[in-house]
Amino acid sequence: MCGIAGFVSLAPMGADAATRIVTAMADRIRHRGPDAGDVWVDAAAGVALGHRRLSIVDLSSAGAQPMDSASGRFTLVYNGEIYNHAEIREALGGAGRSWRGHSDTETLLAAIEAWGIERALQACAGMFALALWDRHERSLTLARDRMGEKPLYLGWQGQHLLFGSEIKALQAHPAFERQIDTAVLGNYFRFGNTPGRSSIWAGIGKLPPGSYLTYRLGSGRTLPEPTLYWSIDTAAEAGRADRFRGSAEDAADALGAVLSKAVGQQMVADVPLGAFLSGGIDSSTIVSQMQAQSARPIKTFTIGFEEPEYDESVHAEAVARHLDTEQTTLKLTAADAQAVVPSLAALFDEPFGDTSAIPTLLVSRLARQEVTVALSGDGADELFAGYSRYHSPRMRAVWNFGRLAPGPLRTLAGRRIGGAAYSPSSSRDPAAFLAGMYDLSLSQWRVPPVIGSHGTIPATAMPKGVDHVGLMMLADTHRYLPDDILTKVDRTAMSVSLETRAPFLDHRVVEFAMRLPTEALVRDGVGKMPLRNLLYRSVPREILERPKMGFAPPIDHWIRGPLREWAEDLLSAESLGASGLLDVAAIRARWTEHLSGQRNHRDPLWIALMFQSWLRENAA
C-alpha cells in the first residue's frame, strides 16, 4: 500500500522545478508510505510521477517505485496489492523469466508490457490505483481497481493535469485552485460524502472504479471518457444468466471455497498481519477463515464504547475466545473522540460526515501498534443483503407502487417526496423509480441547507430482471460502498500507515455473490444467509445472533455533553454565516431541537459540523 501523485504540464517547465513540485506532492501523502519515496521526471514531455512506499511485499529496493519495465518503455507508480500476482507471474513465464525481485509492482509492469493495459487489469485480483507513462505512445494511463478500494483523484488546474491518491497531494501543486463546487456541496449534505465522480473542489474528480483513462500528449486539455474493464452491472447481469441453483448448504460450501482462496491470498505479506473484529457476522467470518489457514493465533483488534447500548466489544471478545485469536480491545470514551475530531478535516481532504470514521480511525491506530496489514469484513452487507433497509416494508411498498403505477403518477409521487432534487428520468420505469426513492431515503437533509444548491438525485441506470433487494444492493455498490465505506477505511487506516484488505471485495467473491438470488440471501427478513451458514460451522450461533448495532459512536449524546462547546462554536450563527454558502436558520433550528432533546438530529448535524470543520481547515 502506498501513495501516488504526479502531473502532466502543458506549460514549459524545467526538470528542477518539476522535480521540486512532484516531490512536494508526494511528501504531502507521506503517511501513506513512510518507508521510502522517489520521483521520476521527463521535463521534455512535461510529465512527473511521485511515489511514497509502505513496504508490504518484497521489502528490498527491488520493489521501489517509480519502476521502469524491463524494456524501458513504461514507468509505473502504483498504490495497492495484486493478490494473485504469483499466478500472473506463472502465466508470464514463471521461473523461466528473469525477475529483479518478487514485488507485485514488477509483475504488474510485466503483464502490461506483455498483454496491454486492459488485459493486464482484467487478470489482476486486487486493489490498486496506478499511473503509467508510455514513452512510445507518449501517453499517461490512470487506472483504478474494480470496486474502488483505492482512491484516485484527477483534474485540470490551469495548464496542468494533476492526479494523486489524495486531494492534499494535488493541493501541493502551485496551480491548484480552491473553488468549492456548490452543486457537490448540496449532495454532500444529503449523503455525508461527495458521491460519484465529483469532488468538493471544482475541476477535480475521481476516476470511476473498474476503469482506466489514457491521456495522450497533444490532446490539449481534453480528457477522454474512462474505459470500463469491469463493472458491477456486468457482473450482476452475468450472475442473473447463471443463477446459483443449489441448496443453502451448497451456497455456504461454494462461498467458503471462493472466500477461503481470497482470504489466503490476502494473508500474504512480508510484515505483521491481523484483522479488525467487531463480533458481527462479516468480520467474524473473515477471522474464522484466517484462523483456519494460520498456524498461530491471528491478532484481532476491537473498539468498544463505555455506553453499553453502543458497545459490541463483549461480543467480539466472545468470538475471539472461541476462535482462539490474540485479541486487543480498546474502550472509546468521549475524551477519545474529542482528541480525534479536530484531525478529521485534514485527514479526509473533503468534508466527510460518517460518524463511524472516529472508531475506524481509533481501531486503525490500535492495530498499527502491532501490525502493518489488517483484514476487514467490509463489503459483505452490500453484496449479501445485510442492511436492514433492504428488508423494510417501506421500500417493498415503494417497489410495488413503482411496478403498478403509470409513469405520470410515479413522476408526481417523486416530485412530491423529493421536490426539485427529483429527476423526472427516475420515473421512466419501476427500477429507476425505486433507485430515486432509495437515494431520497438515504438523504440526511431532504432539503440541503446550501444557498443556491439543493443537490441532485441523479437518475441511475438500473438493470432489468432484478427485484427491489437486488436493486438497492447494486445502488449501494455504486455509491455508498466506494464513496462512504471504502473512503472512510482508506483515509483512516492510511493516515496511520496501515494497509487494510477486504476479502469480500475480491472480484471473484463479488461475482459469486451476484449469482445468488434474493431467496438464497434472505430468510424471514434476515440477510447474509450463506455467510451465516458458513460461519456457524466454526462459531456457535448463540454467540453471533443479536441485533446489528453498526459501528457508530454515541455522537448524539456527546454533542449535547462533552463536545457541546466545540459544536456550538462551529454551529453558531456567526460561524455558519461566514462562508455565505449555508442556510443558517435551517441548521440552527435543528441544533436547537437537538439540544432540547425534542429530536435526535445526530447525522444531519454531524454532516454540518464536519463541513464547518473542513471549511476552517481549507479556508486558506
C-alpha positions as CSV (number, residue, x, y, z in Angstrom):
1,M,0.0,0.0,0.0
2,C,1.4,3.3,-1.0
3,G,0.6,6.8,-2.3
4,I,1.0,8.2,-5.8
5,A,1.0,11.7,-7.2
6,G,2.0,13.5,-10.4
7,F,1.1,15.7,-13.2
8,V,1.3,16.4,-16.9
9,S,2.1,20.0,-17.7
10,L,1.3,21.8,-21.0
11,A,3.3,24.8,-19.9
12,P,7.1,24.6,-20.3
13,M,8.8,23.6,-17.1
14,G,12.4,22.7,-16.2
15,A,13.5,19.5,-14.7
16,D,14.4,21.1,-11.4
17,A,11.1,22.8,-11.0
18,A,9.1,19.7,-12.0
19,T,11.1,17.6,-9.5
20,R,10.6,20.1,-6.7
21,I,6.8,20.2,-7.3
22,V,6.2,16.5,-7.7
23,T,8.4,15.8,-4.6
24,A,6.2,18.2,-2.6
25,M,3.1,16.5,-3.9
26,A,4.3,13.1,-2.9
27,D,5.5,14.3,0.5
28,R,2.0,15.6,1.3
29,I,0.9,12.0,1.4
30,R,3.9,10.6,3.2
31,H,1.6,9.0,5.8
32,R,0.5,6.5,3.0
33,G,4.1,5.4,2.5
34,P,6.6,6.3,5.2
35,D,9.2,3.7,4.3
36,A,10.6,5.3,1.1
37,G,9.8,7.7,-1.6
38,D,11.1,8.8,-5.0
39,V,10.1,10.7,-8.2
40,W,10.6,10.4,-11.9
41,V,10.5,13.3,-14.3
42,D,10.6,13.7,-18.1
43,A,10.8,17.5,-18.4
44,A,10.7,17.5,-22.2
45,A,7.3,15.7,-22.1
46,G,6.1,17.7,-19.1
47,V,5.4,14.5,-17.1
48,A,6.3,13.9,-13.4
49,L,5.5,10.9,-11.3
50,G,5.9,10.6,-7.5
51,H,5.6,7.7,-5.1
52,R,5.5,7.1,-1.3
53,R,6.1,3.5,-0.3
54,L,4.7,1.4,2.5
55,S,6.6,-1.8,2.2
56,I,4.4,-4.9,2.4
57,V,5.7,-7.4,-0.2
58,D,9.4,-7.5,-1.2
59,L,10.8,-5.1,1.3
60,S,14.0,-4.7,-0.7
61,S,15.0,-2.0,-3.1
62,A,13.8,-4.3,-5.9
63,G,10.3,-3.2,-5.1
64,A,11.0,0.5,-5.2
65,Q,9.0,2.9,-7.3
66,P,8.7,4.7,-9.7
67,M,9.6,1.5,-11.5
68,D,10.6,1.0,-15.2
69,S,9.5,-2.0,-17.2
70,A,12.1,-4.5,-18.4
71,S,12.2,-2.9,-21.9
72,G,12.3,0.6,-20.5
73,R,9.1,1.5,-22.4
74,F,6.9,2.0,-19.3
75,T,7.3,3.8,-16.0
76,L,4.8,3.0,-13.2
77,V,3.7,4.4,-9.9
78,Y,1.2,2.2,-8.1
79,N,-0.7,2.0,-4.9
80,G,-2.2,-1.3,-3.8
81,E,-1.8,-5.0,-3.8
82,I,-2.2,-7.6,-6.6
83,Y,-3.1,-10.7,-4.6
84,N,-2.8,-13.2,-7.4
85,H,0.5,-11.8,-8.7
86,A,2.2,-15.2,-8.3
87,E,-0.3,-16.8,-10.6
88,I,0.2,-13.9,-13.1
89,R,4.0,-14.5,-12.9
90,E,3.4,-18.1,-13.7
91,A,1.3,-17.2,-16.7
92,L,4.1,-14.8,-17.9
93,G,6.7,-17.5,-17.8
94,G,7.3,-18.1,-14.1
95,A,10.8,-19.0,-13.1
96,G,12.0,-19.2,-16.7
97,R,11.7,-15.4,-16.8
98,S,14.3,-13.0,-15.4
99,W,12.8,-11.2,-12.5
100,R,14.5,-8.5,-10.4
101,G,12.6,-9.2,-7.2
102,H,9.3,-10.7,-6.0
103,S,7.2,-7.5,-5.9
104,D,3.7,-7.3,-7.4
105,T,4.7,-4.0,-8.9
106,E,7.2,-5.7,-11.2
107,T,4.6,-8.4,-12.0
108,L,2.1,-5.8,-13.0
109,L,4.5,-4.0,-15.3
110,A,5.5,-7.2,-17.0
111,A,1.8,-8.1,-17.5
112,I,1.1,-4.6,-19.0
113,E,4.1,-5.0,-21.3
114,A,3.1,-8.5,-22.4
115,W,-0.6,-8.1,-22.7
116,G,-1.5,-4.5,-22.8
117,I,-3.2,-2.4,-20.1
118,E,-6.8,-3.8,-20.4
119,R,-5.9,-7.5,-20.4
120,A,-3.4,-6.9,-17.6
121,L,-6.0,-5.2,-15.4
122,Q,-8.6,-7.9,-16.1
123,A,-6.0,-10.5,-15.0
124,C,-5.4,-8.8,-11.6
125,A,-7.3,-9.7,-8.4
126,G,-6.5,-6.9,-6.1
127,M,-7.0,-3.3,-5.0
128,F,-5.0,-0.6,-6.7
129,A,-4.7,2.8,-8.3
130,L,-1.9,3.4,-10.8
131,A,-0.3,5.9,-13.2
132,L,1.6,4.5,-16.2
133,W,3.8,6.6,-18.5
134,D,4.3,5.1,-22.0
135,R,7.4,6.5,-23.7
136,H,6.5,5.1,-27.1
137,E,2.9,6.4,-27.2
138,R,3.8,9.5,-25.1
139,S,0.7,8.8,-23.0
140,L,-0.3,8.6,-19.4
141,T,-2.7,5.9,-18.3
142,L,-4.6,6.1,-15.0
143,A,-6.4,3.1,-13.6
144,R,-8.4,2.1,-10.5
145,D,-9.5,-1.3,-9.1
146,R,-12.8,-2.9,-9.7
147,M,-14.7,-1.9,-6.5
148,G,-13.0,1.4,-5.8
149,E,-11.0,0.3,-2.8
150,K,-8.1,2.6,-3.6
151,P,-8.7,6.3,-4.4
152,L,-7.5,8.2,-7.5
153,Y,-8.3,11.9,-7.9
154,L,-7.6,13.8,-11.1
155,G,-8.4,17.1,-12.9
156,W,-7.1,20.1,-14.9
157,Q,-6.0,23.1,-13.0
158,G,-4.9,25.7,-15.5
159,Q,-2.4,24.0,-17.9
160,H,-1.7,21.1,-15.6
161,L,-3.4,17.7,-15.4
162,L,-3.0,16.7,-11.7
163,F,-3.6,13.3,-10.2
164,G,-3.0,11.6,-6.8
165,S,-4.2,9.2,-4.1
166,E,-5.5,12.1,-2.0
167,I,-6.5,15.7,-2.8
168,K,-3.9,17.0,-0.5
169,A,-1.3,15.8,-3.0
170,L,-2.9,17.8,-5.7
171,Q,-3.1,20.9,-3.4
172,A,0.7,20.9,-3.2
173,H,0.9,21.8,-6.8
174,P,1.0,25.6,-7.2
175,A,-1.7,25.6,-9.9
176,F,-4.3,24.1,-7.6
177,E,-7.4,26.4,-7.3
178,R,-9.5,26.3,-4.2
179,Q,-13.0,26.8,-5.6
180,I,-15.9,24.9,-3.9
181,D,-18.4,23.2,-6.2
182,T,-21.7,24.2,-4.6
183,A,-23.7,21.5,-6.5
184,V,-21.5,18.9,-4.9
185,L,-21.9,20.6,-1.6
186,G,-25.6,20.1,-1.8
187,N,-25.1,16.4,-2.4
188,Y,-22.6,16.2,0.5
189,F,-25.4,17.5,2.8
190,R,-27.7,14.8,1.5
191,F,-25.3,11.8,1.8
192,G,-22.5,12.9,4.1
193,N,-19.9,12.3,1.3
194,T,-19.2,13.6,-2.2
195,P,-20.9,10.9,-4.3
196,G,-19.9,9.8,-7.8
197,R,-17.1,11.2,-10.0
198,S,-17.1,14.7,-8.5
199,S,-15.2,16.1,-5.6
200,I,-15.9,19.2,-3.4
201,W,-13.3,21.1,-5.5
202,A,-14.4,22.4,-8.9
203,G,-12.4,20.8,-11.7
204,I,-11.2,17.8,-9.6
205,G,-12.9,14.5,-9.9
206,K,-12.4,10.8,-9.2
207,L,-11.6,8.0,-11.7
208,P,-14.6,5.6,-11.5
209,P,-14.0,2.1,-10.1
210,G,-13.1,-0.6,-12.6
211,S,-11.9,1.9,-15.2
212,Y,-8.8,3.3,-16.9
213,L,-8.2,6.5,-18.8
214,T,-5.4,7.2,-21.3
215,Y,-4.3,10.8,-22.0
216,R,-2.0,11.4,-25.0
217,L,0.3,14.3,-25.3
218,G,-1.0,16.7,-27.9
219,S,-4.7,16.3,-26.8
220,G,-4.7,19.7,-25.1
221,R,-7.0,20.0,-22.1
222,T,-9.3,17.3,-23.4
223,L,-9.6,14.1,-21.3
224,P,-11.2,11.0,-22.9
225,E,-14.0,9.3,-21.1
226,P,-12.8,6.4,-18.9
227,T,-12.9,2.9,-20.3
228,L,-14.6,0.2,-18.1
229,Y,-12.6,-3.0,-18.0
230,W,-15.1,-4.4,-15.4
231,S,-18.4,-3.3,-13.8
232,I,-20.7,-4.4,-11.1
233,D,-23.6,-4.1,-13.5
234,T,-22.0,-6.5,-16.0
235,A,-21.2,-8.9,-13.1
236,A,-24.8,-8.7,-12.0
237,E,-26.1,-9.4,-15.5
238,A,-23.8,-12.4,-15.8
239,G,-24.9,-13.6,-12.4
240,R,-28.6,-13.5,-13.5
241,A,-27.8,-15.5,-16.6
242,D,-26.0,-18.2,-14.4
243,R,-28.1,-18.3,-11.2
244,F,-26.9,-20.4,-8.3
245,R,-29.4,-23.3,-8.0
246,G,-28.0,-25.3,-5.1
247,S,-29.3,-25.7,-1.5
248,A,-28.5,-23.4,1.4
249,E,-25.7,-25.7,2.4
250,D,-24.4,-25.8,-1.2
251,A,-24.3,-22.0,-1.2
252,A,-22.3,-22.0,2.0
253,D,-19.9,-24.5,0.6
254,A,-19.4,-22.6,-2.6
255,L,-19.0,-19.3,-0.8
256,G,-16.5,-20.9,1.6
257,A,-14.4,-22.1,-1.4
258,V,-14.1,-18.8,-3.1
259,L,-13.8,-16.8,0.1
260,S,-11.1,-19.1,1.5
261,K,-8.9,-18.5,-1.6
262,A,-9.4,-14.7,-1.4
263,V,-8.5,-14.7,2.3
264,G,-5.5,-16.9,1.8
265,Q,-4.1,-14.7,-1.0
266,Q,-4.8,-11.6,1.1
267,M,-2.8,-13.0,4.1
268,V,0.4,-13.0,2.0
269,A,2.7,-10.2,3.4
270,D,6.3,-9.8,4.5
271,V,5.1,-7.8,7.5
272,P,2.9,-8.5,10.6
273,L,-0.8,-9.0,9.8
274,G,-4.0,-9.1,11.7
275,A,-7.8,-8.3,11.4
276,F,-10.5,-6.0,12.7
277,L,-13.1,-7.8,14.7
278,S,-16.4,-6.3,15.6
279,G,-18.0,-9.6,16.6
280,G,-20.6,-9.4,13.8
281,I,-21.1,-11.8,11.0
282,D,-18.8,-10.1,8.5
283,S,-15.6,-9.7,10.4
284,S,-16.1,-12.9,12.3
285,T,-16.3,-14.8,9.0
286,I,-13.1,-13.3,7.8
287,V,-11.3,-14.0,11.1
288,S,-12.5,-17.6,11.2
289,Q,-11.2,-18.1,7.6
290,M,-7.9,-16.5,8.5
291,Q,-7.5,-18.7,11.7
292,A,-8.3,-21.8,9.7
293,Q,-5.3,-21.0,7.4
294,S,-2.9,-19.9,10.1
295,A,-0.5,-22.0,12.3
296,R,-0.6,-19.3,15.0
297,P,-3.3,-17.1,16.7
298,I,-4.4,-14.3,14.4
299,K,-4.1,-10.8,16.0
300,T,-7.5,-9.2,16.2
301,F,-8.5,-5.7,17.2
302,T,-11.8,-4.2,18.5
303,I,-13.1,-0.8,19.5
304,G,-15.8,-0.6,22.2
305,F,-17.7,2.2,23.8
306,E,-18.3,3.0,27.5
307,E,-22.0,3.4,26.8
308,P,-23.4,-0.2,27.0
309,E,-26.1,0.4,24.4
310,Y,-23.4,1.1,21.8
311,D,-20.8,-1.4,22.9
312,E,-20.2,-4.6,20.9
313,S,-16.8,-5.4,22.2
314,V,-18.1,-8.0,24.6
315,H,-19.4,-10.0,21.6
316,A,-16.1,-9.5,19.7
317,E,-14.2,-10.9,22.7
318,A,-16.6,-13.9,22.8
319,V,-15.8,-14.7,19.1
320,A,-12.1,-14.1,19.7
321,R,-12.1,-16.6,22.7
322,H,-13.9,-19.2,20.6
323,L,-11.5,-18.8,17.6
324,D,-8.5,-18.5,20.0
325,T,-7.2,-15.3,18.5
326,E,-4.8,-12.9,20.1
327,Q,-7.4,-10.2,21.0
328,T,-6.8,-6.5,21.8
329,T,-9.8,-4.3,22.8
330,L,-9.9,-0.5,23.4
331,K,-12.9,1.1,25.0
332,L,-13.7,4.5,23.5
333,T,-14.6,7.5,25.7
334,A,-15.9,10.9,24.8
335,A,-12.4,12.3,25.6
336,D,-11.0,10.0,23.0
337,A,-13.5,11.4,20.5
338,Q,-12.6,15.0,21.4
339,A,-9.0,14.2,20.8
340,V,-9.7,12.8,17.3
341,V,-12.4,15.1,16.0
342,P,-10.1,18.1,15.2
343,S,-7.9,15.9,12.9
344,L,-10.8,14.5,10.8
345,A,-11.0,17.5,8.4
346,A,-7.3,17.3,7.5
347,L,-7.4,13.5,7.2
348,F,-10.3,13.4,4.7
349,D,-9.4,16.4,2.4
350,E,-13.2,16.7,1.6
351,P,-16.0,17.1,4.1
352,F,-17.0,13.6,5.3
353,G,-19.9,13.1,7.6
354,D,-19.9,9.5,8.6
355,T,-19.7,9.3,12.4
356,S,-18.1,5.9,12.3
357,A,-14.9,7.5,11.0
358,I,-14.0,8.1,14.7
359,P,-13.9,4.5,15.8
360,T,-12.5,3.4,12.5
361,L,-9.5,5.7,12.9
362,L,-9.0,4.6,16.5
363,V,-9.1,0.9,15.7
364,S,-6.6,1.5,12.9
365,R,-4.3,3.3,15.4
366,L,-4.8,0.4,17.8
367,A,-3.9,-2.2,15.1
368,R,-1.0,-0.3,13.8
369,Q,0.8,-0.6,17.1
370,E,1.2,-4.3,16.3
371,V,0.6,-5.0,12.6
372,T,1.1,-3.3,9.2
373,V,-1.8,-5.1,7.4
374,A,-5.3,-5.7,8.7
375,L,-8.1,-7.6,7.0
376,S,-11.7,-6.4,7.4
377,G,-15.3,-7.5,6.7
378,D,-16.2,-4.5,4.5
379,G,-18.5,-5.2,1.6
380,A,-20.5,-8.1,2.9
381,D,-23.6,-6.0,3.7
382,E,-23.8,-4.6,0.2
383,L,-23.1,-8.0,-1.5
384,F,-25.1,-10.3,0.7
385,A,-28.2,-8.2,1.7
386,G,-27.1,-7.3,5.2
387,Y,-28.6,-3.9,5.8
388,S,-32.0,-3.8,7.4
389,R,-33.1,-1.2,5.0
390,Y,-33.1,-3.8,2.2
391,H,-35.9,-5.7,4.0
392,S,-38.0,-2.7,5.1
393,P,-41.7,-2.8,4.4
394,R,-41.5,0.8,3.2
395,M,-39.0,0.0,0.4
396,R,-41.1,-3.0,-0.6
397,A,-44.1,-0.7,-0.8
398,V,-42.2,1.8,-3.0
399,W,-41.2,-1.1,-5.3
400,N,-44.8,-2.3,-5.6
401,F,-46.0,1.2,-6.2
402,G,-43.4,1.7,-8.9
403,R,-44.4,-1.6,-10.6
404,L,-48.1,-0.8,-10.6
405,A,-48.3,2.9,-11.1
406,P,-48.2,4.6,-14.5
407,G,-45.2,6.8,-15.3
408,P,-47.0,10.2,-14.7
409,L,-48.1,9.0,-11.3
410,R,-44.5,7.9,-10.5
411,T,-43.4,11.4,-11.5
412,L,-46.0,13.1,-9.4
413,A,-45.1,11.0,-6.3
414,G,-41.4,11.6,-6.9
415,R,-41.8,15.3,-7.1
416,R,-44.0,15.4,-4.0
417,I,-41.4,13.5,-2.0
418,G,-38.2,14.7,-3.5
419,G,-39.0,18.2,-4.6
420,A,-36.6,19.9,-7.0
421,A,-33.9,17.2,-6.4
422,Y,-36.0,14.5,-8.0
423,S,-35.2,13.8,-11.7
424,P,-38.1,13.1,-14.0
425,S,-36.0,10.5,-15.7
426,S,-36.1,8.5,-12.5
427,S,-39.8,7.8,-13.3
428,R,-39.1,6.1,-16.6
429,D,-39.5,2.5,-15.1
430,P,-40.1,0.8,-11.8
431,A,-36.3,0.1,-11.3
432,A,-35.3,3.8,-11.8
433,F,-38.2,5.0,-9.6
434,L,-37.0,2.7,-6.8
435,A,-33.4,3.9,-7.2
436,G,-34.6,7.5,-7.0
437,M,-36.7,6.9,-3.9
438,Y,-33.9,4.8,-2.3
439,D,-31.5,7.7,-2.8
440,L,-34.0,10.0,-1.2
441,S,-34.5,7.7,1.7
442,L,-30.7,7.9,2.4
443,S,-30.7,11.7,2.4
444,Q,-29.9,13.1,5.8
445,W,-31.0,16.6,4.6
446,R,-34.0,16.2,2.4
447,V,-33.6,19.9,1.6
448,P,-29.9,20.6,1.9
449,P,-29.1,23.9,3.7
450,V,-26.9,25.2,0.9
451,I,-27.7,28.5,-0.6
452,G,-28.5,28.2,-4.3
453,S,-27.9,24.4,-4.5
454,H,-30.1,21.6,-3.1
455,G,-28.0,19.0,-4.9
456,T,-29.5,16.4,-7.2
457,I,-30.7,12.8,-7.1
458,P,-29.2,11.6,-10.4
459,A,-31.1,9.0,-12.4
460,T,-29.5,5.6,-12.1
461,A,-29.5,3.1,-14.9
462,M,-30.8,0.0,-13.3
463,P,-30.9,-3.4,-14.9
464,K,-34.0,-5.3,-15.8
465,G,-35.0,-8.5,-14.1
466,V,-33.7,-7.6,-10.6
467,D,-36.0,-7.4,-7.6
468,H,-36.1,-4.5,-5.2
469,V,-33.5,-6.0,-2.8
470,G,-31.1,-6.6,-5.7
471,L,-31.6,-3.1,-7.0
472,M,-30.8,-1.5,-3.6
473,M,-27.7,-3.7,-3.2
474,L,-26.5,-2.6,-6.7
475,A,-27.2,1.1,-5.9
476,D,-25.1,0.8,-2.7
477,T,-22.2,-0.9,-4.5
478,H,-22.2,2.0,-7.0
479,R,-22.3,4.8,-4.4
480,Y,-22.4,4.1,-0.7
481,L,-19.6,1.4,-0.7
482,P,-16.9,3.4,-2.6
483,D,-17.9,6.9,-1.6
484,D,-18.5,6.3,2.1
485,I,-17.3,2.9,3.4
486,L,-14.2,2.5,1.4
487,T,-13.3,6.2,1.6
488,K,-13.6,6.0,5.4
489,V,-11.4,2.9,5.7
490,D,-8.7,4.1,3.3
491,R,-8.2,7.5,4.8
492,T,-8.4,6.5,8.4
493,A,-6.1,3.5,8.0
494,M,-3.6,5.1,5.7
495,S,-3.4,8.1,8.0
496,V,-1.5,5.8,10.4
497,S,0.3,3.9,7.6
498,L,-1.9,0.7,8.0
499,E,-2.8,-1.3,4.9
500,T,-6.4,-2.7,5.0
501,R,-7.6,-5.5,2.9
502,A,-11.2,-6.6,2.2
503,P,-11.6,-10.2,1.1
504,F,-15.3,-9.8,0.4
505,L,-14.4,-7.3,-2.4
506,D,-12.2,-9.8,-4.3
507,H,-14.0,-9.7,-7.6
508,R,-14.3,-13.5,-7.6
509,V,-16.3,-13.3,-4.4
510,V,-18.3,-10.4,-5.8
511,E,-19.1,-12.3,-9.0
512,F,-20.2,-15.3,-6.9
513,A,-22.4,-13.1,-4.8
514,M,-24.1,-11.8,-8.0
515,R,-25.2,-15.3,-8.8
516,L,-27.2,-15.7,-5.6
517,P,-30.9,-14.9,-5.9
518,T,-32.6,-13.0,-3.1
519,E,-34.2,-16.1,-1.7
520,A,-30.7,-17.6,-1.2
521,L,-29.6,-14.4,0.6
522,V,-32.7,-13.6,2.8
523,R,-34.8,-15.7,5.0
524,D,-37.6,-14.3,7.2
525,G,-36.3,-10.8,6.7
526,V,-32.7,-11.7,7.7
527,G,-30.0,-11.3,5.1
528,K,-26.5,-12.8,4.6
529,M,-27.7,-16.4,5.0
530,P,-24.8,-18.0,3.1
531,L,-22.4,-16.1,5.3
532,R,-24.3,-17.1,8.4
533,N,-24.4,-20.8,7.4
534,L,-20.7,-20.8,6.7
535,L,-19.8,-19.1,9.9
536,Y,-22.0,-21.3,12.1
537,R,-19.7,-24.2,11.2
538,S,-16.9,-22.6,13.2
539,V,-18.6,-20.2,15.6
540,P,-21.8,-21.2,17.6
541,R,-24.9,-19.5,16.5
542,E,-25.7,-18.2,20.1
543,I,-22.5,-16.1,20.1
544,L,-23.4,-14.4,16.9
545,E,-27.2,-13.9,16.8
546,R,-28.1,-10.5,18.1
547,P,-29.5,-7.2,16.6
548,K,-27.0,-5.4,14.4
549,M,-25.6,-2.3,16.2
550,G,-23.3,-0.9,13.5
551,F,-20.1,1.0,14.3
552,A,-21.3,4.5,15.1
553,P,-20.4,6.2,18.4
554,P,-22.9,7.9,20.6
555,I,-22.3,11.3,18.9
556,D,-25.9,12.4,19.7
557,H,-25.0,12.3,23.4
558,W,-21.5,13.7,23.0
559,I,-22.5,16.9,21.1
560,R,-25.0,17.6,23.9
561,G,-22.4,17.0,26.5
562,P,-18.6,16.9,26.3
563,L,-18.4,18.0,22.7
564,R,-21.1,20.7,23.0
565,E,-18.6,23.7,23.3
566,W,-16.8,22.6,20.1
567,A,-20.1,22.0,18.3
568,E,-21.6,25.3,19.4
569,D,-18.6,27.2,18.1
570,L,-18.9,25.7,14.7
571,L,-22.8,26.0,14.6
572,S,-23.0,29.5,15.9
573,A,-24.9,31.9,13.6
574,E,-21.7,33.8,13.0
575,S,-19.7,30.7,12.0
576,L,-22.4,29.3,9.8
577,G,-22.9,32.6,8.0
578,A,-19.2,33.4,7.4
579,S,-18.9,31.5,4.2
580,G,-22.1,32.7,2.6
581,L,-22.8,29.1,1.5
582,L,-25.2,27.9,4.1
583,D,-28.8,28.4,5.3
584,V,-28.0,29.5,8.8
585,A,-31.6,29.4,10.1
586,A,-32.2,25.8,8.9
587,I,-29.1,24.4,10.6
588,R,-29.6,26.5,13.8
589,A,-33.2,25.2,14.0
590,R,-32.0,21.6,14.0
591,W,-29.3,22.3,16.5
592,T,-31.8,23.9,18.9
593,E,-34.2,21.0,18.6
594,H,-31.3,18.5,19.2
595,L,-30.1,20.4,22.3
596,S,-33.6,20.5,23.8
597,G,-34.0,16.7,23.4
598,Q,-37.1,17.1,21.2
599,R,-35.4,15.3,18.3
600,N,-32.3,13.4,17.6
601,H,-30.6,15.1,14.7
602,R,-27.3,13.4,15.1
603,D,-26.5,12.6,11.5
604,P,-27.5,15.8,9.8
605,L,-25.8,17.9,12.5
606,W,-22.6,15.8,12.2
607,I,-22.6,16.4,8.5
608,A,-22.9,20.2,9.1
609,L,-20.2,20.0,11.8
610,M,-17.8,18.2,9.5
611,F,-18.3,20.7,6.7
612,Q,-17.7,23.6,9.1
613,S,-14.6,21.9,10.5
614,W,-13.3,21.1,6.9
615,L,-14.0,24.7,5.8
616,R,-11.9,26.1,8.6
617,E,-9.1,23.7,7.7
618,N,-9.3,24.7,4.0
619,A,-10.3,28.4,4.3
620,A,-6.8,29.5,3.1
